[in-house]
Amino acid sequence: MSADPHPYARLTPEVVLDALSSLGLWGDGTLMALSSYENRVYQVQLETPLESQGQGAPSSQVVVKFYRPERWSEAQILEEHAFAAELMAAEVPMIGPLILGGTSLHHFAGFAFSVSPRRGGRLPELDDFEVLEWIGRFLGRLHQVGEGASFSVRPELNLATFGWAARDYLLQNQCLPADVLSPWRAACDQALDLIEPYFAKGGAFKTLRLHGDCHPGNILWTPTELQGGGPHFVDLDDARTGPAVQDLWMLLSGERAQRTQQLCALLDGYEQMRPFDRRELVLIEPLRTLRMIHYSAWLASRWSDPTFPQHFPWFGTSDYWSGQTHELIEQIEAMQAPALSLP
């Protein structure tokens, strides 16, 4: 662990602008912090528009991302950047970092950072089946590229890292109040025991390089009447190896019938680009359960960062853990029910 428990306390607006100026980019002093808890991300207005290297028109605004120290190695970050470059070369709408001074990863004042062109957009309307089909096509294209090679240093999404390791971290660091510890641990252990055979079945499924965190907030939509309109993907920070369904299930919501309709629309687009192994649908609820457990451990592991208590004041309370226990019990029931299927 770093001797400095809050390294981002050193990341002042002056440091952000000085980091950019070290690359020959000059901000006009206008900065806006973008929504990000794991890293620190800023939109910066430049004095002179920057050529965007094939990512659209020259940009007078850039997005500067300062990676959380000690989360990823330099090799892991560069592998993420290389994947983004592959996707853009294949004309998959991904916003990746710019190559400046011969590299996409830079260092300043103890921080690793990257610079990307700013491209706006809004959340996609996931109740529109045409939008879902369009997103499905692009996910199929993303996975076409993803299956063309393998990650060497980025991790795999599996039961050990997302499940048991997260559970053990929470228990070993005494993150739960005594009054809710036993019920949560019992539900968590039962859930993870149920997941194990699902992943044993999933072991026969093909894995590939994924976006990894393909929730609606990481897909931006621009008006279709504009050139290049439609969905584009952002934030490959959680890119990893796993089953294709990981990049689909977070786009499903609502009751079972609604999720089935959404899935049909996604796969109508996806299967225009790439076959989908429908046996993977059995992994949706196990993956959802792993994300829940991993999310709690992530919050606990970041609690020394002042922004986390500020934005998640409810975390760690007895009410929070009681709610998590209830949700785990619901997930146990969901995993024991028939998997989502298509007509």
C-alpha positions as a printed Julia matrix, in Angstrom:
343×3 Matrix{Float64}:
   0.0     0.0     0.0
   1.08    3.58   -0.63
   2.47    5.52    2.3
   0.12    8.33    1.21
  -3.45    7.12    1.89
  -4.99    9.86   -0.24
  -2.76   10.33   -3.29
  -5.47   12.25   -5.13
  -5.21   15.0    -2.52
  -2.1    16.06   -4.47
  -4.01   16.23   -7.75
  -4.89   19.92   -7.77
  -6.16   21.84  -10.82
  -2.65   23.25  -11.2
  -1.21   19.73  -11.41
  -3.81   18.75  -14.02
  -2.92   21.73  -16.2
   0.82   21.26  -15.68
   0.48   17.59  -16.7
  -1.15   18.68  -19.95
   1.42   21.39  -20.57
   4.18   18.77  -20.17
   2.78   17.29  -23.41
   2.63   20.65  -25.17
  -1.12   21.02  -24.6
  -2.25   24.26  -23.07
  -5.49   24.49  -21.17
  -7.22   27.84  -20.84
  -7.87   27.19  -17.15
 -11.38   25.78  -17.62
 -11.66   22.36  -15.96
 -14.67   20.22  -15.17
 -14.46   17.07  -13.05
 -16.33   14.21  -14.71
 -18.15   11.45  -12.87
 -15.54    8.89  -11.82
 -14.75    7.42   -8.44
 -12.07    4.87   -9.27
  -9.93    7.33  -11.2
  -9.93   11.1   -11.53
 -11.16   12.37  -14.88
 -11.32   15.99  -16.05
 -12.63   17.75  -19.12
 -10.24   20.53  -20.07
 -10.74   23.35  -22.55
  -7.68   23.87  -24.76
  -6.43   27.18  -26.07
  -5.85   25.6   -29.5
  -7.85   22.69  -31.01
  -6.06   19.35  -30.99
  -5.97   16.99  -33.96
  -7.96   13.93  -32.9
  -6.03   11.25  -34.81
  -8.99    9.85  -36.68
 -11.44   10.13  -33.78
 -13.61   12.8   -35.36
 -13.09   16.51  -35.91
 -10.27   18.41  -34.17
 -11.19   18.81  -30.51
 -10.94   21.98  -28.47
 -11.73   19.93  -25.36
  -9.92   16.87  -24.07
 -10.61   14.36  -21.32
  -7.65   13.74  -19.03
  -7.72   10.54  -16.98
  -5.45   10.1   -13.97
  -5.24    6.43  -13.06
  -5.65    5.38   -9.44
  -2.13    4.65   -8.17
  -1.34    0.98   -7.61
  -4.54   -0.34   -9.17
  -3.19   -1.41  -12.56
   0.39   -1.94  -13.63
   1.72    0.11  -16.53
   1.64   -3.03  -18.69
  -2.04   -3.58  -17.86
  -2.95    0.01  -18.73
  -1.06   -0.18  -22.02
  -2.84   -3.43  -22.86
  -6.15   -1.64  -22.34
  -4.98    1.16  -24.63
  -3.87   -1.34  -27.29
  -7.31   -2.98  -27.18
  -8.97    0.42  -27.65
  -6.68    1.09  -30.62
  -7.62   -2.27  -32.18
 -11.3    -1.47  -31.79
 -10.94    1.97  -33.36
  -8.91    0.52  -36.24
 -11.79   -1.9   -36.85
 -14.18    1.1   -36.85
 -15.89    0.04  -33.64
 -17.08    3.31  -32.05
 -14.72    3.43  -29.08
 -13.19    6.61  -27.69
  -9.58    5.75  -26.87
  -6.53    7.69  -25.71
  -4.49    9.81  -28.09
  -0.91    9.0   -29.01
   1.15   11.99  -27.87
   4.92   11.96  -28.0
   4.83    8.38  -29.26
   2.8     6.9   -26.41
  -0.72    6.84  -24.96
   0.38    6.68  -21.31
   2.13    9.59  -19.63
   3.52   10.39  -16.2
   3.56   13.57  -14.17
   3.97   14.32  -10.45
   3.69   10.63   -9.55
   0.52   10.03  -11.59
  -0.02    7.97  -14.73
  -2.46    9.65  -17.09
  -3.9     9.59  -20.59
  -5.57   12.17  -22.84
  -8.58   11.46  -25.05
 -10.69   13.66  -27.32
 -13.92   14.76  -25.73
 -17.03   13.38  -27.36
 -20.41   14.1   -25.86
 -23.6    12.1   -25.81
 -26.47   11.02  -23.6
 -27.52    7.76  -22.05
 -29.11    5.39  -24.57
 -32.87    4.85  -24.41
 -32.88    1.17  -23.53
 -36.66    0.93  -23.75
 -36.3     1.51  -27.5
 -35.73   -1.86  -29.17
 -34.12   -0.25  -32.24
 -31.54    1.34  -29.93
 -30.89   -2.03  -28.28
 -30.48   -3.73  -31.64
 -28.01   -1.05  -32.71
 -26.03   -1.48  -29.49
 -26.13   -5.23  -30.0
 -24.53   -4.87  -33.44
 -21.7    -2.8   -32.03
 -21.19   -5.24  -29.13
 -20.96   -8.03  -31.68
 -18.31   -6.07  -33.56
 -16.47   -5.34  -30.28
 -16.42   -9.06  -29.52
 -15.27   -9.89  -33.04
 -12.16   -7.88  -32.3
 -11.99   -9.22  -28.74
 -11.79  -12.84  -29.85
  -9.0   -12.09  -32.33
  -6.27  -12.15  -29.65
  -5.86  -12.62  -25.91
  -4.91  -10.39  -23.0
  -1.53  -11.21  -21.53
  -1.58   -9.22  -18.29
  -5.13   -8.04  -17.72
  -7.17  -10.24  -15.37
  -9.98  -12.72  -15.91
 -13.48  -12.39  -14.55
 -13.87  -15.5   -12.41
 -15.34  -16.84   -9.19
 -12.04  -16.67   -7.31
 -11.32  -12.96   -7.86
 -14.85  -11.52   -8.01
 -16.36  -13.85   -5.44
 -14.22  -15.55   -2.82
 -11.47  -12.91   -2.76
 -14.06  -10.14   -2.32
 -15.82  -12.09    0.44
 -12.55  -12.77    2.24
 -11.49   -9.11    2.03
 -14.7    -7.97    3.7
 -14.42  -10.53    6.49
 -10.69  -10.16    7.13
 -10.96   -6.38    7.34
 -13.99   -6.57    9.66
 -16.11   -4.44    7.36
 -19.46   -5.69    8.68
 -21.11   -4.69   11.97
 -21.46   -7.59   14.39
 -25.26   -7.59   14.28
 -25.39   -8.38   10.54
 -22.18  -10.39   10.09
 -23.57  -13.92   10.48
 -26.63  -13.54    8.22
 -24.6   -11.85    5.46
 -21.79  -14.43    5.63
 -24.27  -17.31    5.49
 -26.06  -15.83    2.47
 -22.78  -14.96    0.74
 -21.33  -18.43    1.26
 -24.5   -20.09    0.02
 -24.53  -17.85   -3.06
 -20.89  -18.55   -3.89
 -21.4   -22.28   -3.42
 -24.28  -22.09   -5.89
 -22.17  -20.14   -8.38
 -19.36  -22.68   -8.44
 -21.15  -25.26  -10.63
 -22.38  -22.5   -12.95
 -18.79  -21.54  -13.59
 -17.87  -25.19  -13.97
 -20.4   -25.28  -16.8
 -19.16  -21.9   -17.99
 -15.64  -23.29  -18.17
 -16.64  -24.98  -21.4
 -17.7   -21.64  -22.87
 -15.45  -19.51  -24.99
 -13.9   -16.51  -23.26
 -12.64  -13.39  -24.99
 -11.5    -9.85  -24.38
 -14.45   -7.85  -23.08
 -15.4    -4.27  -22.33
 -16.01   -5.72  -18.87
 -18.19   -2.95  -17.43
 -20.77   -2.4   -20.16
 -23.5    -0.66  -18.18
 -25.61    2.11  -19.77
 -23.38    4.86  -18.32
 -20.47    3.59  -20.43
 -22.44    3.85  -23.68
 -23.1     7.35  -24.98
 -25.64    8.09  -27.7
 -25.44   10.9   -30.22
 -28.27   11.92  -32.57
 -28.51    9.58  -35.54
 -28.87   12.46  -37.99
 -25.29   13.5   -37.2
 -22.34   11.91  -38.96
 -21.16    9.05  -36.8
 -24.34    9.22  -34.74
 -25.57    6.36  -32.62
 -23.82    4.58  -29.74
 -20.17    4.83  -28.84
 -18.35    3.08  -26.03
 -16.21    4.72  -23.37
 -14.09    3.57  -20.43
 -12.25    0.28  -20.94
 -10.83    0.59  -17.43
 -12.37   -2.76  -16.45
 -11.52   -4.59  -19.67
 -10.78   -8.23  -18.9
 -11.27  -11.76  -20.18
 -14.62  -13.47  -19.7
 -17.74  -14.85  -21.38
 -19.5   -12.68  -23.95
 -22.7   -12.48  -21.88
 -20.87  -10.27  -19.35
 -21.13   -7.36  -21.8
 -24.86   -7.97  -22.35
 -26.57   -8.61  -19.03
 -26.03   -5.15  -17.5
 -28.17   -3.68  -20.29
 -31.2    -5.72  -19.13
 -33.62   -4.44  -16.5
 -37.16   -4.85  -15.25
 -39.32   -7.93  -14.89
 -38.45  -11.21  -16.57
 -40.72  -10.59  -19.57
 -39.2    -7.15  -20.12
 -35.65   -8.48  -19.82
 -36.47  -11.22  -22.32
 -37.69   -8.66  -24.84
 -34.6    -6.51  -24.29
 -32.34   -9.52  -24.74
 -34.11  -10.48  -27.97
 -33.49   -6.99  -29.36
 -29.81   -7.0   -28.3
 -29.21  -10.41  -29.85
 -31.08   -9.47  -33.04
 -28.28   -6.96  -33.58
 -25.44   -8.95  -32.02
 -25.99  -12.07  -34.12
 -25.83  -10.03  -37.31
 -22.13   -9.62  -36.48
 -21.14  -12.7   -34.49
 -22.74  -15.93  -33.22
 -23.79  -15.94  -29.56
 -23.67  -19.15  -27.51
 -27.08  -19.06  -25.86
 -25.98  -21.53  -23.22
 -24.21  -18.55  -21.63
 -27.58  -17.19  -20.5
 -27.28  -19.48  -17.48
 -24.43  -17.23  -16.28
 -26.48  -14.02  -16.03
 -27.65  -14.37  -12.43
 -24.3   -15.76  -11.18
 -22.53  -12.81  -12.81
 -25.01  -10.39  -11.26
 -24.37  -11.95   -7.84
 -20.6   -11.72   -8.24
 -20.9    -8.05   -9.18
 -22.88   -7.36   -5.99
 -20.28   -8.97   -3.74
 -17.36   -7.43   -5.62
 -18.99   -3.99   -5.47
 -19.21   -4.1    -1.66
 -15.56   -5.12   -1.42
 -14.6    -2.36   -3.84
 -16.33    0.27   -1.71
 -14.65   -1.06    1.43
 -11.22   -1.1    -0.19
 -11.57    2.54   -1.29
 -12.86    3.94    2.0
  -9.61    5.8     2.76
 -10.26    7.93   -0.35
 -12.28   10.91    1.0
 -14.57   10.97   -2.03
 -16.05    7.6    -1.08
 -17.45    8.51    2.37
 -18.7    11.72    0.77
 -20.63   10.0    -2.03
 -21.54    6.71   -0.35
 -22.41    7.74    3.24
 -24.8     4.8     3.59
 -22.08    2.2     3.0
 -21.06    0.05    5.96
 -24.16    0.68    8.06
 -26.23   -2.16    9.47
 -29.05   -1.11    7.15
 -26.74   -1.41    4.15
 -25.59   -4.91    5.05
 -29.12   -6.02    5.93
 -30.16   -4.86    2.46
 -27.24   -6.72    0.9
 -28.19   -9.88    2.77
 -31.76   -9.6     1.48
 -30.52   -9.06   -2.08
 -28.19  -12.07   -1.83
 -31.11  -14.22   -0.71
 -33.08  -12.98   -3.71
 -30.13  -13.81   -5.95
 -29.97  -17.31   -4.49
 -33.6   -17.77   -5.49
 -32.9   -16.32   -8.95
 -29.99  -18.72   -9.49
 -32.19  -21.66   -8.5
 -34.93  -20.6   -10.92
 -34.81  -21.4   -14.65
 -32.34  -19.23  -16.52
 -33.54  -16.47  -18.84
 -34.39  -17.98  -22.21
 -35.49  -16.76  -25.61
 -38.69  -17.65  -27.47
